[in-house]
């Protein structure tokens, strides 16, 4: 695959991939490379606050996923682990020109956690460490599976995003009678009441459908390859439940670490820099 690089502003760069322009940002100048994968609706710039704290130890490469940030995705509604692999390798070679790219360290948040796990599942030999913040991918969501992995479900999903009134009404009723967590009901309503957000939701979910972590296989690969894997969760997170990390950790305590703090889902913030540094400090000796 041939790549071209277009430098933009100090806020980031573009890499040309197939017919698309993938936007990415770099932070810091440290010896260790850290690939950063953002959450749903977030951007590469979400990791910028870490530069001041760890930029002397790491060079952070943060990639804007399809239909996020300034990335222009022209490959249809499909983005695969193979696509991510080719983009990452091209960026690693750019930052560290050498015949064989060094192994990859991941720092991933929310949706990015699912991408990192699925990438590791396919390319375990290329991964050195995995640091996950409120990671998606540790639980098989039946609704997400139905909406993205079946043709009938995807058609219904598309119709719902175009005509959301019936679904919004059902969510509100379930919330009122306590059959649906009020935080989740509020979260769903936030995404469905705005047409632009609904359209983006359909495109993003559908496009990312090939990132399907096989948890038993990933656990086996972590053990076989001795991959340090650290996870940070919010105790009050109603989107990503911390007990899923604890369940994943069982039998892998030597390689998988799980920490829970008194917070919600929005953990990729400057006020949690210390906790994020602890994740990385488990993999590296940081001179902070």
C-alpha positions in Angstrom: 0.0 0.0 0.0 1.4 3.4 -1.0 1.0 6.3 1.4 1.5 10.0 1.0 1.8 12.5 3.8 0.3 16.0 3.8 1.4 18.3 6.6 -1.4 20.6 7.7 -1.2 22.9 10.7 0.5 22.4 14.1 -2.7 20.7 15.1 -2.0 17.6 13.0 -1.1 16.0 9.7 -2.9 13.8 7.1 -1.8 10.5 5.7 -3.3 9.5 2.4 -4.7 6.0 2.6 -6.4 4.5 -0.5 -9.0 7.1 -1.4 -9.1 8.7 2.0 -7.3 11.3 4.1 -6.6 10.1 7.7 -5.9 12.8 10.1 -3.5 12.3 13.0 -1.7 14.3 15.7 1.6 13.8 17.4 2.5 14.9 20.9 5.8 14.7 22.8 9.2 13.6 21.7 10.0 10.7 24.0 11.8 7.5 22.9 8.7 5.2 23.4 6.0 5.3 20.8 2.4 5.3 22.0 -0.5 4.8 19.6 -3.6 6.5 20.9 -7.1 5.5 19.9 -10.0 7.8 20.9 -13.5 7.1 21.9 -16.8 7.4 20.1 -17.4 11.0 19.1 -14.0 12.0 20.4 -10.9 13.1 18.4 -7.2 12.6 18.3 -6.8 16.0 20.2 -8.5 14.3 23.2 -5.0 13.1 24.1 -3.2 16.4 23.8 -3.3 17.2 27.6 -0.9 14.2 28.2 1.9 15.9 26.3 2.9 18.1 29.2 3.0 15.1 31.6 4.6 12.3 29.5 5.8 14.0 26.3 9.4 13.6 27.4 9.0 9.9 27.8 6.7 9.2 24.9 5.9 10.2 21.3 2.1 10.0 21.1 0.5 9.3 17.8 -3.2 9.9 18.0 -5.3 8.9 15.0 -8.8 10.2 14.0 -11.0 7.3 13.1 -13.3 7.3 10.1 -16.1 9.9 10.5 -14.3 11.5 13.4 -12.3 14.7 13.5 -10.8 15.9 10.3 -10.4 12.4 8.8 -12.1 12.1 5.3 -13.1 8.5 4.8 -14.0 7.5 1.3 -13.9 3.7 1.6 -17.6 3.3 2.2 -19.0 2.2 5.5 -16.2 -0.2 6.3 -13.1 0.1 8.4 -11.2 -3.1 9.3 -8.3 -4.1 11.6 -6.3 -4.5 8.4 -6.9 -0.9 7.5 -5.9 0.2 11.0 -2.8 -2.0 10.8 -1.6 -0.4 7.5 -2.2 3.1 8.8 -0.4 2.5 12.1 2.6 0.8 10.4 2.9 3.7 8.0 2.8 6.2 10.9 5.3 4.2 13.0 7.7 4.0 10.1 7.4 7.8 9.6 8.2 8.5 13.2 10.8 5.7 13.5 12.2 5.0 10.0 13.6 1.5 10.0 13.1 -1.7 8.0 11.0 -3.5 10.7 8.7 -1.3 12.9 9.1 -1.6 16.6 6.3 -3.2 18.6 3.2 -1.1 19.3 2.2 0.3 22.6 -1.5 1.2 22.8 -3.4 3.8 24.9 -7.1 3.6 24.1 -10.2 5.1 25.4 -13.8 3.8 25.3 -14.5 2.7 21.7 -10.8 2.9 21.0 -10.4 0.0 23.5 -12.5 -2.2 21.3 -10.3 -1.3 18.3 -7.1 -2.0 20.3 -8.3 -5.4 21.5 -9.4 -6.4 18.0 -6.1 -5.3 16.6 -4.2 -7.2 19.2 -6.3 -10.3 18.4 -5.2 -10.2 14.8 -1.6 -8.9 15.2 -0.5 -10.1 18.7 3.2 -10.4 17.6 3.2 -6.6 16.9 1.9 -5.4 20.3 4.1 -4.6 23.2 1.6 -3.2 25.8 -2.0 -2.3 26.1 -3.4 0.5 28.3 -7.1 0.9 28.3 -9.3 3.7 29.8 -13.0 2.8 30.2 -12.7 0.3 27.4 -15.5 -0.9 25.2 -15.1 -4.4 23.8 -15.2 -6.4 27.1 -18.9 -7.3 26.7 -21.0 -8.4 23.7 -23.8 -5.9 23.4 -26.7 -7.8 21.9 -28.3 -4.6 20.4 -25.0 -3.5 18.9 -24.4 -7.0 17.4 -27.9 -7.0 15.9 -27.6 -3.5 14.5 -24.2 -4.0 12.9 -23.7 -7.8 12.3 -27.0 -8.7 10.7 -28.6 -7.2 7.5 -32.1 -7.1 9.1 -30.7 -5.3 12.2 -28.7 -2.8 10.1 -31.8 -2.0 8.0 -33.8 -1.4 11.2 -30.9 0.6 12.7 -30.8 2.8 9.6 -34.6 3.3 9.7 -34.5 4.2 13.4 -31.8 6.8 12.8 -34.0 8.3 10.0 -37.3 8.0 12.0 -36.3 7.9 15.7 -39.6 9.0 17.2 -40.9 5.5 18.0 -37.7 4.5 19.6 -37.3 7.7 21.6 -40.8 7.2 23.0 -40.0 3.7 24.1 -36.8 4.7 25.8 -38.5 7.5 27.7 -41.3 5.1 28.9 -38.7 2.4 30.0 -36.8 5.1 31.9 -39.9 6.4 33.7 -40.9 2.9 34.9 -37.3 2.1 35.9 -36.8 -0.7 33.3 -33.9 1.3 31.8 -31.2 3.0 33.8 -31.9 6.8 33.7 -28.4 7.6 32.8 -28.5 5.3 29.8 -31.9 6.6 28.8 -30.5 10.2 28.9 -27.4 9.1 27.0 -29.6 7.5 24.2 -31.9 10.5 24.0 -28.9 12.8 23.6 -27.7 10.9 20.6 -31.1 10.4 18.9 -32.7 13.8 19.2 -30.2 15.5 16.8 -30.3 14.5 13.2 -26.6 15.2 12.6 -25.6 13.1 15.6 -27.9 10.3 14.5 -26.4 10.2 11.0 -22.9 10.1 12.5 -23.9 7.4 14.9 -25.1 5.1 12.1 -22.0 5.7 10.0 -19.6 5.2 12.9 -21.3 2.0 14.3 -21.7 0.5 10.9 -18.2 1.3 9.7 -16.5 -0.1 12.8 -18.4 -3.4 12.7 -15.4 -5.6 11.9 -13.7 -4.8 15.2 -15.1 -7.8 17.1 -12.9 -8.8 20.1 -12.9 -12.6 20.8 -12.3 -12.3 24.5 -11.3 -16.0 25.3 -8.8 -15.8 22.4 -7.5 -12.4 23.5 -7.0 -13.7 27.0 -5.1 -16.7 25.6 -2.9 -14.4 23.5 -2.1 -12.1 26.4 -0.9 -15.2 28.4 1.1 -16.7 25.5 2.7 -13.4 24.5 3.1 -12.1 28.1 1.5 -8.7 27.1 1.2 -6.2 30.0 -2.5 -5.0 29.9 -3.7 -2.3 32.3 -7.3 -1.0 32.6 -8.8 2.0 34.3 -12.6 2.2 35.0 -14.9 4.7 36.6 -16.9 3.3 39.5 -20.0 5.3 38.5 -19.7 4.6 34.8 -23.1 3.4 33.5 -21.8 2.9 29.9 -18.7 0.7 30.6 -19.1 -1.3 33.8 -16.0 -1.9 35.8 -16.9 -5.5 36.7 -16.4 -6.5 33.1 -12.7 -5.6 33.5 -12.5 -7.6 36.7 -14.1 -10.6 35.0 -11.7 -10.4 32.1 -8.8 -10.3 34.6 -9.5 -13.6 36.3 -6.7 -16.0 35.8 -4.6 -13.4 34.2 -3.6 -11.3 37.2 0.1 -11.7 36.4 -0.5 -9.7 33.1 -3.7 -7.8 33.5 -4.2 -5.0 36.0 -7.6 -3.3 36.8 -8.1 -0.1 38.7 -11.4 1.6 39.6 -11.7 5.2 40.7 -14.6 7.2 41.9 -15.6 8.7 38.5 -18.0 8.2 35.6 -17.2 7.4 32.0 -15.4 10.6 31.0 -11.9 9.5 32.2 -9.9 11.0 29.4 -9.5 14.3 31.1 -6.6 16.3 32.5 -7.8 15.8 36.1 -7.2 12.1 35.7 -3.7 12.4 34.3 -2.2 10.8 37.4 -4.3 7.7 37.0 -3.5 7.4 33.3 0.2 7.8 34.0 -0.1 4.8 36.5 -1.4 2.7 33.6 1.6 3.5 31.5 4.0 3.3 34.4 3.2 -0.4 34.7 4.8 -0.9 31.3 7.6 1.6 31.4 10.0 3.3 33.8 8.8 6.9 33.5 11.0 9.8 34.6 8.2 12.1 35.7 
